[in-house]
Structures are given as C-alpha cells and as structure tokens.
Amino acid sequence: MSAYAVEAHDLSLAYGRRVIMPSSTFALKTGSVTVLLGRNGIGKTTLLRAIQGIVRPSGGTLSVLGTTPAKARARIGAMAQRRDIAAPQLRAFDVIAAAWHGACFGLPILSAQARDAVDRAVALAGAQSLVSRPYGTLSGGQRQRVGLAQALLGRPELLLLDEPLAGLDPAARRTVLDAVLAVREELGLTVLLCAHEPDMILPRCDHALALSDEGARLYDAGALTPARRHALYGRG
C-alpha cells in the first residue's frame, strides 16, 4: 500500500482555455481525513472529479491509490452533492442497491453476495432504520446517510464526499460527520470531503486542502489560521 492515497505534482485543471486550478503539488496520506476548502466556483468539485478519473488534468500528474485515476476508480467511493432522484417513491434500500456495480435505478435482482454487500454498507452508514422508507420521505441528513451507504459499496479505499453537510441543521451535520469518521476508523479509509462551512469539520480532520486562485495548498488542520480562512472565504 502506498504511503499516499492521492499525489499531485504540478497538477493543473482547465475547461478549454479557462484555468480551474493552477499548477499545484500536494499529497494526501493514506488513512487521513482531509477537508477540501475554498469559495464557491473555485474548483472543489472539479478536483474531486479529476481524482475519480472523470476530468483529465490539463498539466502535471495525478496518482490515486498508487495508479492512474481511471484505474483506481473501482476502489473509490464517491458521494455527489445533490441527493435528488427521479423516483423518490423508491425505498431507500433500492436506491442504495441500484448503485451496485454501476446500475442506475434499474433495480437489479441482487445475488446473496450483493445483498450482503448492501446490508454491510447500510450498517456502516448507520442507515438500518431508513432502508424500508420511501426515499422522498427522508430528511436531508437521512438522505446523506443513504448516499454514504451507496459510496461504501464495493469496499472502497478512498472516500470522496462533495458537501456532505450542506443544507443540514447542526444536529444532522454532527450525525453525518460522526458516521463518516466512524467508517474511516473501522475501515482505515482515506477520506477527502468538500465543505463550504468547515467550522465543525476542521477540529476533527488531519489536514485541510485549501483551493484559491493561486492553486491548492495543504495545511495541517490546526494550522489553518483565521487570517488564512479570511483569504479563502472573506471572513475569519
């Protein structure tokens, strides 16, 4: 196992001629929890997509789990920011199961092995009480736990979470964050989670990866001073 789950060397990201992230070098230690910070539109989601092999770098190199992002994709669990679905009447269990081996709401007939995998992911996410309920009846925090269960299918080694606490009240934020950190502790995962409001997350992370117009810079979580946060968000 590599000492680093993600290694970027002079990495840059762009859409056409528009630079999304200037040349940046950083490395995320295997087993660490890192919060990805930066103002809206700075490129946080684009970086997460690059790590998944969905967006190609415009320059530099990016290694994920010791290989290319595309080859590592099956070992990555990812949760997108939006949790709306086209069929909210589906049971939460079916929403989770539909992600098995890339199915997209096709409601596959699960083998015993697949059902065991779904049940395990549900238990890890603390979503046992939610699986029989229609997805459309779930609160924001409950939907995030369903999304976390989806991301945990297939025993990932790297977990990428895009704004998992967005739009949640403080109690729901704590519940979701507790679930993420409990999974990290149990499985030894590397976690990279994006957050616009980092107050609750920073004290419980190892590192902060801060995106700005100058690129990405990695800090120890406790070293992200109020002055540096002000530069990122325009406030202390």
N, C-alpha and C positions, 0 to 999 in steps of 0.2 A: 504494500500500500504506500502510495506517495505521501510525503510529509505535507503536501499542499493539495487541497481539493481543486482550487482554481488558481492558475498562474497566468498573468497577463504581462507581456513585455512590449512596451511601445505600442500598446493596443489603441487603435482609433476606430470609431464607428461613424458612419455617414449614411445619409439618404441622398443619392445623387451628389450634387455639389454642396449640400448642406451638411456641415460637420455637426454630429450629435455629441460625440465625446472626443476631445483632442487626445493626442498620444499620452498614454498612461501606463504605468507599471505598478503592479501590486500582486500580492499572493495571499490567499486565504488558507489558513492552516486546517488540515483535516480534523474534524471533530469540533471545530469552533462555531460560535454563533456570531454572525456579523449583521449589523443593521445598515441598510443602504439608504443614505440620506441625500437630500437635495430638493430644491424647489420644483414646483410643477413644471413639466416640459423640459427638464434638464437632461433627461435620457435614462432614467432609472429602469423603466420597463424595457427600453431598447437593450440595455446591458443584460438584463435577465434573459431576454430572447436570444442574445448572442451566446450566452453561456449554454443555452439549450440547443444551439446549432441552427436556430431559425433565421437569425440575422448574421450575414457574413461580415467579418471585420473588413474595414477599408484599408487597414495597415496594421503592422505588427503581428504578434502571435498570441493565441489564447489556447491554453491547455486546461482540460477539465477531467478530473479523476485520472490523470496520467495519460490522456489520449486527446483526440480531437473532440470538440463539442458534439459533432454528429455521431461519432462512435460511442460517446458516453451517454447519449440521450436516454437509452433504456435504463440507465442507472440513476436517472434524475427524476425526482418527484416535484411537480410544479403546480401551484395554485394561482390562477389568474385573479385579477382584482374584482371583476364583475361576476356575480353569482346568480344572475337571472338565467332561467332556462325556458325553452319553448313549450314545455309540457309540465307546468307546475303541479298538475294533479298526480304526477308520478310519486310513488313512495320514495322516501329518501334512500332506502336500500337500493331501489332500482337505479336511482341517479348515480350512486356510487358504483354499482355493478356494471353500469354501462361504460365505465372507463376501463374495464378490464381488457387488456391487450388492445387498447385503442378504439374499442367500439364507441360509437357516439349515439347514445339514446336508441340503440337498436334492440335493447332488452334481450341480450343473448341468453340462451339456456346455459346455465352455469354447471360445469362439472363439479364434482365433490372438491377437487383441488382448488378450483376458482372460488367456490363458496367459502372454503376455509380461509382463503386469502382475503376475501371481502370481510368476513367476520373478524379476522385479525386486525385489519385496517380500521374497522369500526371501533373495536375495543381500544386500539392505540389512541384514536382521536377522541375517545370518551363520548361516542355518539350512539351508544346502545339504545338509549331511550328515545332516539329520534327516528330510527330506521323504518318504523311502521307508519309514520305520519306522512301525509301529502307534503311534498316539498314546498308548495306555495303557502302552507300554514306556518312555516318555520320563521323564527326571528332572524335578524341579521347575524347574531352571534352563533345561532344554531346552524345556519347555512355555512358559516365559515368552518365549523367543525365537520360538516358533511364534505366540504371542499378539501379539508385536511385529510379526511379518510380517503378520498379519491387520490390525493397526491401520494399517499403512503402505500398504494397498491404496488406490488412488484418489488418490495423491499429496496427502496432507493437508498443510495449512499449520500446523495446531495439533495437537500430540500430547498426549493426556491419559492418564496411566498411574496406575492405582489400586493402590498397594502392589506394584510390580513386583518388589521384592526380598524380599517376605515369605516366610518359611519356607525360605529358601535358605542354604546354608553360605557362608562368606566368599568362597571361590573362585568359586562360582556367582554371587554378588552382583556381584563385580567383572566377570565376563564379561557379565552382562546390562547393567550400568551402562555398560561400555565400548561395547557395541553401541548403546545409546540415544544416547550422546554422539557416537559416530561418525556416526550417522544425522543428528543435529542439525547436525553440522559439514558434512556432504556436501550436505544439502538446505536448510539455512538455516531449519529448523523452529523454531517456538516450542514449548517443552516445559514442561508442568506435571505433576509427578509427586508422588504422595502417598507419604509414608513415616512409619512409626511409629518406626523406628530410623534417625535421619538421620546417624549418625557418618560413614559412608563417603561420603554424598552431598554434604553441606554444602560440603566443600572444593572441589567440582567444579561447584558451581552459581553462578549470578549472584545469585539472590535466594532468600529464604525467606518464604513467606506463612504466618504463624502464626495459627491459629484458637484462640480462647479463649472464655470466657463473655462477654467484652466485645466479641467480633466478630473480624474479620480485620484483621491488620496486616502490612504488607510491610516487610521488612528487607533490607539488603544481606546476603548470606550470611555474610560475615565479621563482621557486627555482632551476630549472634545470640549474645550472651554467655552464659556458664554460668548466671548468675542468671536470665536470661530463659528459658533452656531448663528450668531447675528449675521455673519458674512453669508451663510448659507440660506437663511430664512428671513433676514431683515429684522431679527429680534433676538433678545437674549434668552 
